[in-house]
Amino acid sequence: MTETTYSIVEARARLGAIAREISVTRKPVAITDHGQTVAILVSPADALELQELRALAAYRARQARGEDAGVPHDEAYSRVFGEGEA
């Protein structure tokens, strides 16, 4: 899943350096406990992208089930900017 892996003990000792590296490279880092991956550290940009992808997947699933999947663009625009589009 990831190229770089640290044990919990290693990660604790190097957390600051690992966090800075992830922020710059955007490459995730695995944290292991007794050889098993227990966490993946990702950059803030990647975390945001993952949240957006999850929201999009949930939206599409609601659409596929025929549920009200959101607010139409015109209505959202009116709610944010007032009545009528410019």
Secondary structure, DSSP 8 states (H G I E B T S, - for coil): --SEEEEHHHHHHHHHHHHHHHHHH---EEEEETTEEEEEE--HHHHHHHHHHHHHHHHHHHHHTT------HHHHHHHHH-SS--
